[in-house]
Amino acid sequence: MPFTPARFGAKVRDLRVAFEATPADIAYATGISSERWDQLELGRVAPTGDEILIIADHFGCDFTWLIEDDAVNPDENVRTLSDWRGID
């Protein structure tokens, strides 16, 4: 259950890209500045507890997945109803 800023940064970068958001979009929605977001994505700084909770809330993900390097994102293996039923 280790935590490293680099792994956290990779996870939040992947989330931002998946949501097709820019750092400016994230700053507007969360109150975390674009500059701070860039530092978090690059793994240069560790997030505060508040930032972790804000980010988890914004992206609708479990905060424990964000802070555990080896945790698997529970949403990665979820199929939507349309995928399950074969609907395009």
N, C-alpha and C positions, 0 to 999 in steps of 0.2 A: 504494500500500500504506500509506496514512496510517492513523493510529489517533486516534480522539477518544473521550473518556469518554462523551459523549452517545450516540454510535452503539453503543458497547459496552453502555451502559445499556438502550437500546431492545432490543437483541438478548436480553439476559438477562431483561428483563421479558417479552418475547414467549415465551421458553422457559418461564419460571415459569408464565405463564398457560396455555400449551399443556399443561403437566403438571398443571394444576389444583392448584398448590401455593401456599401462603401464604408470606410472608417467614419466619414462625415455622417452617414446615415445612423451608424451606431452611436456616435456622439450625441446626435439630436435625440435619439430614442432613449438613451440610458443615462445621459449626463456624464459619461466617461469621455474625456476629451479625445480628439483624434490623435493627438500626440501621445497621450497615455495609451490608447488602444494600440498604436503602432509598436510601442515598447512592449506591451503585453504579448502581441502576436509574435514578435521577434524573440521572446523569451528573455529579454534583457532585465525585466523586473518581475517580481512576484506580485500577484494580485492581492489586494486586501480582502478580508472576509466579506465586506460589503460589496466589493466588485464581483466576487464570485457569485453571490446571491443575486445581484442585479443582472449579471450575464445569464445565469441559469433561468431566471424569470423571463428575461427578454426572448430567449431562444426556446423556452419551454422544455428545458432538459433538466435532468437530475444533477444537482450540484455535486454529488459525490463522484459522478462520472468525470466531471471537470477536474477534480483534485486528486484523483487516483490515476497515476500514470498507466497502470496496466488494466484499468477497468474497461470493459467493453460497453460501447454505447448501446443501450437496450433498444433504441429506435432503429438501429442499422438493419436488424433482421425482421423488422415488422413489415408485413405486406399489407397494402391497402386492400379494402374489400374488392375494389375493381381488379387488382392484381390477382387476387385469390380466385375470383370468378372468371377471369380471362376477358374482362371487358376493356376495350380500348378507350 
